[in-house]
Every structure is written in C-alpha cells, then in structure tokens.
Amino acid sequence: MLEYIYIDQKAVGSNPTILLSMSRASDRRLIRKNIPAHFNVIDDTASSFSQFKYDLCITDLNSYKANRQELVDVKKRDLPVFLPIVLLVENSKILKHDPKIWDEVDDVIEVPVPIKMLNMRIKNQLRSRKNSLKIARQNEKLRILEKAVNSTDVGIVISDAQAEDEPLIFANDGFIELTGYSRDEILGQNCRFLQDDDRDQDAVDEVGQLIRNGEKGRSILRNYKKDGTPFWNELSIAPVEDTDGKVSHFIGIQNDVTELIETQKELKEEKNLLRLVTENSADMISRHTLDGTYLYITPSCKQLMGYTPEELMGRNAFEFMHPDDVERVDEEHKVLHEGPVNTDTVTSIFRKRTKSGEYKWVESVSHSSVNPEDNSIVEIQTNTRDISTRKKYEDELNKALDEKDVLLQEVHHRVKNNLAIISGLLQIQQFDSDNEHLNKILGNSVSRIKSMALIHEKLYRSHSLSHLNFKEYIEELIESIRKSHNYAENITINIDCDNTKLNVNQAVPCALALNEIISNAIGHAFPDNREGAIWVKFKEDGEKLRASVKDNGIGIPDSVLNNEKPSMGMTIVETLIRQLNAEKEILTEDGTEFNFTFTRQDVKGAHNRFM
C-alpha cells in the first residue's frame, strides 16, 4: 500500500517534488520561475503520470480535463496518503458546469494570483500531505503491531483507565483462545469477570492495589474459562500514560500457567514427603563432596552418632571412621568418583565413632550424583544404618558355624575310624577262615566299607563338609581297589573324569555302585591272570552326570544279565542306581560296558540309607 508513498519524509518538508501538468509551456516556465528553488519540478507532460512519484500536482483546466482520469487514478493509488491536486483557473465560476471537479481536486486558485499567495497555498497542501504520510506510517505500524499481538500465544488486553470500571477496549486472539469467550463478550467488561465468584484471593487485592497506584506488576490468579474450567492465570499489568503524564490505559498480558502451578504443587508435596521420610528415618541420610565433607545430613545422625546435623556440617566423614577401615572404604568408593560415570551403588561395612567415643558397626550404601550439563560427578549421596546388633548376631552365627564345621569334621573322622575298625575286624575274620566262599564274601564287604570310609576321609580333609571332588575320590577309590585284588597288576585301569563336585548324599551311592562294578570287572573279567584294560569315565553335561566302566574282558554271563542266576553285586548295583534315579545301560560287545546316567541334585539331610 505504501510503496508509492514518497517515503523520505524530509523530502516532503524540504525538497518536495512538484508535477506541472499545464497545457502551455509559458505557464509552466512561469510557475517554475516563481516557486521556491528547492522544489523538484517535473514538467514532462508527454509521459504517463503514473510513472512519477511526486508530492503535489499543479494543473490548468485544459490539461486536467485531458488527463483527468489518470490524475485521479494516481491520487487513489497513493491512498491513504494524501496526494494534493491544485487547479489553476481564470474564473472559478466556469467549474459550475462540472461540479465533480471540486471533489477531485484539493485547491482551486484563480489566476492571476500573487506569487506569495500561490506559494503559501502550495505549502499548505504539502503540509497536509506530510501529515497524512506521518499518519499512514503510524497506522501501518499499528497494523503490524496488532498483527504481532494477535499472533502471540499469550492473552493481551487493553483497558481504559479513565472510563468507569476500567472496561476492556482491546483483546487479542490469544486471550480469546485462552478464555473461550468471544470478542463481543469481552469488550466493555472489567477483566475481573474471569474470576467469576471466586474473588477471595490475595492476588485479586494485589492487582487492585497496582491499578489504584498506577503501577506495573505481576500476580497469579485463579480464573475461569467460559466453560467453567479453572486455570491459573499469570497476569502482568503495565500502565500507559498520556501526554499529560496521567494513566490513560492498562495493558494486561495473561499466560496460562496451570501446568506449572500443578507441577510446583506436586514437587512441593513430594519434597515435603521426602523431608518427612528422611527426617524421620532411622537411617542417616547424607550428602558429601567427593573427598567426604558433609554437605547435608538428616537429624537421625543424633540417634546414630550422638551429633546434631549442625555439629557435623563441614566435617569429613572419614574423620569418624575407625582407622583400620579408612583405607579399605576409601578404595571401595573410588569407583564412584573416578573414571566414567557409574550408576551402581557401593555398599561398605565399617566402624563409625560416636560422640561418646565408642565405635558402632554401620552399613553405608552410596551412589554418585551427576551434573546433567557436563555429565560430571558433583557429590556422593549415602544412606547409613546401624548394624551393631546384626553384626553381633553374625559373629555369633559364624562362631557357631565354625564350631559346627569342627564337629562335623570330628564326626566324619570318627565314622571313618569306626568303619576302619569294622573293616579291620572283617579282615581278621577273613585271615582266620579257611572257607574260600566266606573269605570272598568278607573281602567284598571290606571293599564296600573302605569305599564308604574313603568318602568320610575326603570330607574330613575337605573345606566343604557336604560336597567332595568326585574325580579325586574315583582316583583314590581305584587305587584302593587295585591294592585289594591280586590281579590288579595285570590290568591297566584308565581314568577319564571331569572335575566334578558332588553332594555327599549322591556321592555315597554313586561311589558304592562304581566300587561294585570296578571290583567285579577286576575280579571276573580277566580269569587265569590274563592281561586286560578297564576304562573308567565320569562326565558332566550341565546337570546330567554319566558314569561309565568298560572292560575288554570275557564279558558278563547271560545268566547274570537275564537274572537267571542271582548275583549279590548286581543286586547291590541295581539298588544303588534306583536310589540315584539313574538310567542304566549294559553293553556286551568286546567285553562289558556298564553305564548309568543321573541328574545332579543338592540333596540335603540324611537321605542315604547307606550313610
């Protein structure tokens, strides 16, 4: 709209441009000669007027009639800026035949006219143009300002401070959207209509005081939208003064801060709850610098250490730690403030000195607090509790467990010795007997007793009283069997066992079964002192355990396999395998291979009938 305005306001006032549209060249020269020299003059009447930018047009009647429509169009083009046309006529009465000219031109001057009069009337028209230009600029600024105000998300209103009850005279689109009211429902009302009947608020009085004093300020009020929905309104008001210095209007900027207020309320409740928990917790909660200096500590420190929080603030936590614990605890906490950020917690148990000088056993759980801006560790937060009673019970329990271990070792030792005595008695009876069948039975019994005694010996010498290394046991068992049989020197025994830990309640039946199978292989698979080999394997696959004894001897008789001829050894093996819930497999190709597979179980208690 303003692109055609002669923007340089100084030019209108100091160097205006005059367009001369006159039919006679002599008249143009006369005008040019007598108007002020600082005026810029255009008298190129042969060109289109629309291509020129000028501040005033001087024309005569003949030229005006010839260029009437173009001059009027250019004048309309410059609206809302005033573009004056001055018409020079010899007698104004001749215009009565065309009265519309009076509406189209801005001044009619009869000639001849004194030069001073002509210049005065020209300057009056230029002054009017200058004022219209100023008004147009102001209106354009107001239009841009109104557009900007309506584009903002916040509500903006203007009230008339000099009218009764300070009614609203302007409301932007943001205010309409904020409140749900239409512009017609808003204008003319006092802004307090948003409070509905909820006017017993301290903020209402604060806003009223600001208006009465003509001051700017900010308050948060509880307001209501058109549909009755409450919202928290952050209101900022500022007075506008007129030229006399009196407050003429108030500008109010309104922002919905409901979410912020509700969040602050929740945070305040959580903070109060946290304070209630921390200040009433039996545990001592504290914050430290990285070197251990107290930054904050809960009142429970009085109960734990005998100090008040004020007495501990600024002091170092390591100052109250037992000297023998300082180095260890410091090393444990290095992970919290060295290297990359660690979100894990560190638990430490140490002795803490109280105000009375005694030491209490405490347990602390610490973690680091991180600055989110640069991911740096800024402090350590710790929860400390008194575990003196727990520590006392743990010491008593550990002492009792140590005594129990000693007692169990003694039991295993005595059982092993008693089994050795029984084995010795059977061997004495075997030496005194000439009955070969009886001696064989006694020999087998001695072997079985020795296999059980060996388990108790291993447990007695082991750190664990319930589990034993079964690989080591098998190696010693085979050595014991080898010594008890005359044919062992002619037989090669190969061992391939995994380093397996086995519960004693599974170890006993498994050991007895292997004792029977290996003894039978040594005693029956290689008659007539023939040479041979036995392969003993014990493998684990997860929780599955597989025992295997293979020989390259004469093989097991079919009568024994088919239970046609009862065998004491086979009966014992079958019983032990059932006790292990094992699966049995006997292969008779190229000798005999006896396999059984069972699942590892941590059987507790005296479940083994052979123990």
C-alpha positions in Angstrom: 0.0 0.0 0.0 2.8 2.4 0.9 5.1 1.5 -1.9 4.0 4.6 -3.8 4.4 7.0 -0.9 7.3 9.3 -1.1 9.0 7.7 1.8 11.7 10.3 2.6 9.7 12.5 4.9 12.4 15.1 4.8 11.9 15.4 1.0 8.3 16.4 1.6 9.3 19.0 4.1 12.5 20.3 2.4 12.6 19.1 -1.2 9.1 18.3 -2.3 8.5 17.2 -5.9 6.0 19.2 -7.9 4.4 17.8 -11.1 3.4 20.5 -13.6 0.6 19.4 -15.9 -0.2 22.5 -17.8 -1.1 22.9 -21.5 1.0 26.0 -22.2 4.8 25.8 -21.9 4.9 29.6 -20.9 2.7 28.8 -17.9 5.0 26.0 -16.8 8.0 28.3 -17.1 6.3 31.0 -15.1 5.4 28.6 -12.3 8.9 27.0 -12.3 10.4 30.5 -12.1 8.4 31.7 -9.1 8.1 28.6 -6.8 10.9 28.1 -4.3 14.1 27.0 -5.8 14.5 23.9 -3.5 11.4 22.3 -5.1 12.0 19.5 -7.5 9.9 20.1 -10.6 8.6 17.6 -13.2 7.1 19.1 -16.3 7.4 16.1 -18.7 3.8 16.1 -19.6 4.4 13.8 -22.6 4.9 10.8 -20.3 2.4 8.9 -18.2 1.8 10.4 -14.8 1.8 7.0 -13.1 5.5 6.5 -13.6 6.3 9.6 -11.4 6.5 9.9 -7.7 5.5 13.4 -6.7 4.1 15.2 -3.7 1.8 17.7 -5.5 0.3 18.3 -8.9 -0.3 21.8 -10.4 -2.5 21.7 -13.4 -4.7 24.0 -15.5 -8.3 23.3 -16.6 -7.4 22.2 -20.2 -4.7 19.8 -19.0 -6.8 18.5 -16.2 -9.6 17.7 -18.5 -7.2 15.9 -20.9 -5.5 13.9 -18.1 -8.3 13.8 -15.6 -8.7 10.0 -15.2 -5.0 9.3 -15.0 -4.5 12.1 -12.3 -7.5 10.7 -10.3 -6.1 7.2 -10.5 -2.7 8.2 -9.3 -4.3 10.1 -6.4 -6.3 7.0 -5.4 -3.1 4.9 -5.8 -1.4 6.9 -3.0 -4.2 6.4 -0.5 -4.3 6.5 2.4 -1.6 9.2 1.9 -2.9 12.5 0.7 -1.7 13.5 -2.8 -2.9 17.0 -3.5 -4.0 18.4 -6.9 -4.0 22.3 -7.3 -6.1 23.5 -10.2 -5.4 27.0 -11.7 -8.3 28.7 -13.4 -9.0 32.1 -14.7 -12.5 32.1 -13.2 -13.8 29.5 -10.8 -17.4 30.1 -11.9 -16.7 28.1 -15.1 -16.5 25.0 -12.8 -20.2 25.1 -12.2 -20.7 23.2 -15.3 -18.6 20.3 -13.9 -19.2 20.3 -10.1 -17.4 16.9 -9.7 -14.1 18.7 -10.2 -14.5 20.2 -6.7 -14.4 16.7 -5.2 -11.4 15.6 -7.3 -9.0 18.5 -6.7 -7.9 19.8 -3.4 -7.5 23.5 -4.1 -8.8 25.8 -6.9 -6.7 29.0 -7.4 -7.9 31.8 -9.7 -5.2 33.4 -11.7 -3.6 35.7 -11.9 -2.6 35.3 -8.3 0.2 36.9 -6.2 3.3 34.6 -6.0 3.3 34.7 -2.2 -0.3 33.6 -2.1 0.4 30.8 -4.6 3.4 29.6 -2.6 1.5 29.7 0.7 -1.3 27.6 -0.7 1.1 25.2 -2.2 2.9 24.8 1.1 -0.4 24.3 2.9 -1.2 21.4 0.6 2.3 19.9 1.1 1.9 20.2 4.8 -1.3 18.3 4.7 0.5 15.6 2.6 3.3 15.4 5.1 0.9 14.9 8.0 -1.0 12.3 6.1 2.2 10.5 5.4 3.1 10.5 9.1 -0.4 9.2 10.0 -0.1 6.5 7.3 3.2 5.3 8.8 1.7 5.3 12.3 -1.3 3.3 11.1 1.0 0.9 9.3 3.0 0.4 12.5 -0.2 -0.1 14.4 -1.4 -2.7 11.9 1.9 -4.6 12.1 1.7 -4.4 15.9 -1.8 -5.6 16.0 -0.9 -8.5 13.8 2.0 -9.4 16.0 -0.1 -9.1 19.1 -2.8 -11.4 17.6 -0.1 -13.9 16.6 1.2 -14.5 20.1 0.0 -17.4 22.2 -0.4 -15.3 25.4 -3.5 -13.2 26.0 -3.2 -9.5 25.7 -5.9 -6.9 26.7 -6.0 -3.2 27.0 -8.4 -1.4 29.4 -9.5 2.2 29.5 -8.1 3.6 32.8 -10.1 6.8 32.6 -13.5 5.2 31.9 -15.8 4.0 34.6 -14.8 0.5 35.9 -11.8 0.4 33.5 -13.5 -1.6 30.7 -11.6 -3.6 28.2 -11.3 -1.9 24.8 -9.0 -4.5 23.1 -8.4 -8.3 23.4 -6.1 -10.2 21.1 -6.8 -13.6 19.6 -4.7 -15.3 22.2 -6.9 -14.0 25.0 -10.0 -15.3 23.2 -8.4 -18.7 22.8 -7.3 -18.7 26.4 -10.7 -17.9 27.9 -13.1 -19.3 25.4 -15.1 -16.0 25.2 -15.8 -14.2 22.0 -14.5 -10.6 21.4 -18.0 -9.2 21.8 -18.4 -10.9 25.2 -15.1 -9.5 26.4 -15.0 -5.9 25.2 -16.7 -3.4 27.6 -16.2 -5.7 30.7 -13.8 -5.3 33.5 -11.2 -8.1 33.5 -12.4 -9.4 36.8 -15.2 -11.2 35.1 -12.7 -14.1 34.7 -12.8 -14.6 38.5 -16.4 -15.5 38.5 -17.5 -15.6 42.2 -14.0 -16.7 43.3 -12.8 -13.3 44.4 -11.5 -14.1 47.9 -7.9 -14.3 46.7 -4.9 -12.4 47.9 -3.8 -11.9 44.3 -7.0 -10.0 43.5 -6.2 -7.4 46.1 -2.6 -7.2 44.8 -3.8 -6.4 41.3 -6.4 -3.9 42.6 -3.6 -2.1 44.5 -1.4 -1.9 41.4 -4.3 -0.4 39.4 -5.1 2.2 42.0 -1.4 3.2 42.3 -0.9 3.2 38.5 2.0 0.7 38.9 3.2 -2.2 36.9 3.4 -5.7 38.5 2.7 -9.4 38.3 0.3 -11.7 40.1 -1.0 -15.2 39.6 -4.8 -15.5 39.9 -7.3 -18.4 39.8 -9.5 -17.6 36.8 -12.3 -19.5 35.0 -12.9 -20.1 31.3 -16.2 -19.7 29.7 -17.0 -23.4 30.1 -16.2 -23.1 33.9 -12.8 -24.8 33.7 -10.4 -23.2 36.3 -7.0 -22.2 35.3 -4.1 -20.3 36.9 -3.5 -17.0 35.1 -0.2 -15.3 35.3 -1.2 -11.6 34.9 1.4 -8.9 34.2 0.0 -5.4 34.0 1.6 -2.1 33.0 0.2 1.5 32.9 0.2 3.7 29.8 0.4 7.4 30.3 -1.0 10.2 28.1 0.8 13.4 27.1 -0.1 14.9 30.4 1.5 12.1 32.4 -1.8 10.6 33.5 -2.5 6.9 33.3 -4.9 6.5 30.3 -4.8 2.8 29.8 -3.6 -0.5 31.3 -2.0 -3.3 29.3 -2.5 -6.8 30.7 -0.6 -9.8 29.5 -2.1 -13.1 30.5 -0.5 -16.6 30.4 -2.0 -19.9 31.4 0.5 -21.4 34.0 -1.8 -24.1 35.3 0.6 -26.9 34.4 3.5 -25.1 36.0 1.5 -24.4 39.2 0.3 -28.0 39.4 3.8 -29.3 38.8 5.2 -26.9 41.5 2.4 -28.2 43.9 3.3 -31.8 43.2 7.0 -31.1 43.6 6.3 -29.3 46.9 4.2 -32.3 48.1 7.0 -34.7 47.1 9.6 -32.5 48.7 7.5 -32.4 52.0 7.0 -36.2 51.8 10.7 -36.7 51.2 11.6 -34.4 54.1 9.1 -36.3 56.3 10.7 -39.6 55.3 14.3 -38.5 55.6 13.9 -36.6 58.8 12.0 -39.5 60.5 14.1 -42.3 59.1 16.2 -44.3 61.5 18.9 -44.4 58.8 21.2 -41.5 58.5 21.0 -39.9 55.0 23.8 -37.6 53.9 25.4 -35.8 51.0 29.2 -35.4 50.7 31.7 -33.8 48.5 34.0 -36.2 46.6 36.5 -36.0 49.5 33.9 -36.9 52.1 32.9 -33.5 53.5 29.4 -33.4 54.8 27.1 -31.1 52.7 23.8 -32.3 54.2 22.8 -34.7 56.9 19.4 -35.8 58.4 18.5 -35.4 62.1 18.8 -39.2 62.6 22.6 -38.6 62.9 21.8 -37.7 66.5 20.5 -41.2 67.2 23.3 -42.9 65.3 26.3 -40.8 66.3 25.2 -38.5 69.1 25.9 -35.4 67.0 23.4 -32.8 65.7 23.5 -32.0 61.9 25.0 -28.6 62.8 27.9 -30.3 64.6 28.7 -32.5 61.6 28.3 -30.0 58.7 31.6 -29.1 57.1 33.4 -32.0 58.7 34.7 -35.0 56.9 33.0 -38.4 57.1 36.4 -40.2 57.2 37.2 -38.3 60.5 34.6 -40.5 62.3 35.7 -43.8 60.7 37.8 -46.4 62.5 41.5 -46.0 61.4 41.7 -49.7 60.3 38.7 -49.2 58.0 39.6 -45.9 56.3 41.9 -47.3 53.5 39.5 -50.1 52.6 36.4 -47.9 52.5 38.2 -45.2 50.5 39.3 -47.8 47.9 35.7 -49.2 47.7 34.3 -45.7 47.0 36.8 -44.8 44.3 34.6 -46.3 41.7 32.0 -43.5 42.4 34.2 -40.6 41.5 36.9 -41.9 39.2 36.7 -42.7 35.5 33.4 -42.8 33.6 30.1 -42.1 35.4 29.0 -45.2 37.3 25.3 -45.6 38.2 25.9 -48.5 40.5 25.9 -48.3 44.3 28.7 -49.1 46.6 28.0 -50.9 49.9 30.5 -50.7 52.7 30.6 -52.1 56.3 32.8 -50.3 58.8 33.0 -48.9 62.3 31.9 -45.3 63.0 32.9 -43.3 66.0 30.1 -41.7 68.1 30.2 -38.6 70.1 30.9 -40.7 73.3 34.0 -42.2 71.6 32.6 -45.7 71.2 32.5 -47.4 67.7 29.4 -48.8 66.1 29.3 -51.1 63.2 27.4 -49.4 60.3 26.5 -50.3 56.7 26.5 -47.5 54.1 25.1 -47.5 50.6 26.4 -44.8 48.4 25.9 -43.5 44.9 27.2 -40.6 42.9 25.1 -37.5 41.8 25.8 -36.3 38.3 25.6 -32.8 36.8 23.4 -33.3 33.6 25.0 -30.4 31.8 28.5 -31.9 31.5 27.9 -35.4 33.0 30.4 -34.7 35.8 30.1 -36.1 39.3 29.3 -33.4 41.8 28.7 -35.2 45.1 28.1 -38.5 46.8 24.8 -39.4 48.5 24.9 -42.0 51.3 22.4 -44.0 53.4 24.0 -45.2 56.6 22.4 -47.5 59.2 23.4 -49.0 62.5 24.1 -52.8 62.1 25.8 -53.3 65.5 23.1 -55.8 66.6 23.2 -57.6 63.2 27.0 -57.7 63.4 26.8 -59.2 66.8 24.4 -62.0 65.7 26.5 -62.6 62.5 29.7 -63.0 64.6 27.8 -65.4 66.9 26.4 -67.3 63.9 29.9 -67.5 62.3 31.3 -68.8 65.5 28.5 -71.4 65.7 29.1 -72.4 62.1 32.9 -72.8 62.8 32.1 -75.0 65.8 29.6 -77.0 63.6 32.3 -77.5 61.0 34.7 -78.7 63.6 32.1 -81.0 65.0 31.2 -82.4 61.5 34.9 -82.9 60.8 35.2 -84.8 64.0 32.1 -86.9 63.1 33.4 -87.8 59.7 36.8 -88.6 61.3 35.2 -90.9 63.9 32.9 -92.5 61.3 35.9 -93.2 59.1 37.8 -94.6 62.1 34.8 -96.8 63.1 34.5 -98.1 59.5 38.2 -98.8 59.5 37.8 -100.8 62.7 34.9 -102.7 61.2 36.9 -103.3 58.1 39.9 -104.5 60.2 37.7 -106.9 62.2 36.3 -108.4 58.9 39.8 -108.8 57.6 41.0 -110.5 60.8 38.0 -112.9 60.5 38.9 -113.4 56.8 42.5 -114.3 57.8 41.3 -116.8 60.4 38.9 -118.6 58.0 39.8 -121.3 55.5 36.4 -121.2 53.9 37.1 -119.6 50.4 33.4 -118.7 49.8 33.2 -116.9 53.2 36.5 -115.2 52.6 35.3 -113.9 49.3 32.1 -112.5 50.9 34.2 -110.9 53.7 36.6 -109.4 51.1 33.7 -107.8 49.2 32.3 -106.4 52.4 35.7 -104.9 53.3 35.9 -103.3 49.9 32.5 -101.8 50.3 33.3 -100.5 53.8 36.5 -99.0 52.5 34.7 -97.1 49.7 32.4 -95.5 52.3 35.3 -94.8 54.7 37.1 -93.1 51.9 34.2 -90.7 51.4 34.3 -89.7 55.1 38.0 -89.3 54.9 37.7 -87.0 51.9 35.0 -84.9 53.7 37.1 -84.8 56.9 40.1 -83.4 55.0 38.0 -81.1 52.7 37.0 -77.5 53.2 33.4 -78.5 52.5 31.6 -80.9 54.7 28.8 -81.7 52.2 30.5 -81.8 48.8 33.6 -83.5 47.6 35.7 -83.6 44.4 34.5 -86.8 42.8 37.4 -87.0 40.3 39.9 -87.2 43.2 37.6 -89.7 45.0 37.4 -92.0 42.0 41.2 -92.0 41.6 41.7 -92.9 45.2 38.9 -95.5 45.1 40.5 -97.2 42.1 43.9 -97.2 43.9 42.3 -98.8 46.9 40.6 -101.5 44.8 43.8 -102.2 43.0 45.6 -102.9 46.2 42.9 -105.2 47.5 42.9 -107.5 44.4 45.7 -109.9 43.5 45.0 -109.5 39.8 45.3 -105.7 39.7 48.9 -105.8 38.5 47.9 -107.5 35.2 45.1 -105.0 34.5 45.5 -101.4 33.1 43.0 -99.0 34.5 42.4 -95.8 32.5 40.6 -92.9 34.2 38.9 -90.0 32.3 36.9 -87.9 34.8 35.6 -84.3 34.9 36.5 -82.2 37.9 33.0 -82.6 39.4 31.7 -81.5 42.8 29.1 -84.0 44.1 26.8 -83.8 47.1 27.6 -86.4 49.7 24.1 -87.9 49.5 24.6 -88.7 45.8 28.4 -89.4 46.2 27.8 -92.4 48.5 25.5 -94.5 46.3 27.5 -93.5 43.2 30.7 -94.5 44.9 29.3 -97.8 46.1 28.0 -98.6 42.6 31.3 -97.8 41.0 33.1 -99.9 43.6 30.9 -102.9 42.8 31.2 -102.5 39.0 35.0 -102.0 39.0 35.6 -104.8 41.6 33.5 -107.2 39.5 35.4 -106.2 36.4 38.8 -106.8 38.1 37.6 -110.0 39.8 35.7 -111.7 36.9 36.5 -110.1 33.5 40.1 -111.4 33.3 40.4 -115.1 34.6 43.6 -117.0 34.7 45.6 -114.0 35.4 45.2 -112.7 31.8 46.0 -109.1 31.0 43.4 -106.5 30.2 42.2 -103.0 30.5 39.4 -101.1 32.2 38.2 -97.6 31.3 36.5 -95.6 34.0 34.8 -92.3 32.9 32.7 -89.8 34.8 31.4 -86.9 32.7 29.1 -84.0 33.3 26.8 -82.3 30.8 25.1 -79.4 32.5 23.2 -81.0 35.4 23.4 -84.5 33.8 26.1 -86.9 35.1 27.2 -90.0 33.3 29.3 -92.8 34.9 30.9 -95.5 32.7 33.0 -98.6 33.4 34.2 -100.6 30.3 36.5 -103.6 30.1 37.8 -105.8 27.3 37.5 -109.0 29.3 35.5 -112.2 28.7 32.1 -110.4 29.2 29.3 -110.8 31.7 27.4 -114.2 31.6 24.0 -114.1 30.0 22.6 -115.8 33.1 23.6 -112.8 35.2 22.2 -110.4 32.6 18.9 -112.2 32.5 18.7 -112.5 36.3 18.6 -116.3 35.9 21.5 -116.6 38.3 21.2 -114.1 41.1 24.3 -112.0 41.8 24.9 -110.1 45.1 27.0 -107.5 43.3 24.4 -106.9 40.6 21.6 -106.7 43.2 23.6 -104.0 45.1 24.2 -102.0 41.9 20.6 -102.2 40.9 19.5 -100.9 44.3 22.1 -98.0 44.3 21.1 -97.0 40.7 17.4 -96.8 41.7 18.4 -94.7 44.7 20.1 -92.2 42.3 17.1 -92.3 40.0 19.6 -93.2 37.3 19.1 -94.8 33.8 21.2 -98.0 33.3 22.7 -99.3 30.2 24.8 -102.5 29.8 26.7 -103.2 26.5 28.4 -106.6 25.9 30.3 -106.1 22.6 34.1 -106.7 23.0 33.8 -107.1 26.8 31.3 -105.3 29.0 30.4 -101.7 29.3 28.2 -100.6 32.2 26.8 -97.0 32.0 24.4 -95.1 34.3 23.2 -91.5 34.0 21.6 -89.4 36.7 20.7 -85.7 37.4 22.8 -83.7 39.9 20.7 -82.8 42.9 21.7 -80.9 46.0 20.1 -83.4 48.4 20.2 -82.2 52.0 19.8 -84.2 55.1 20.4 -87.9 55.9 18.6 -89.3 52.9 21.2 -92.0 52.1 20.4 -95.3 53.7 24.0 -96.3 53.4 25.3 -93.4 55.5 
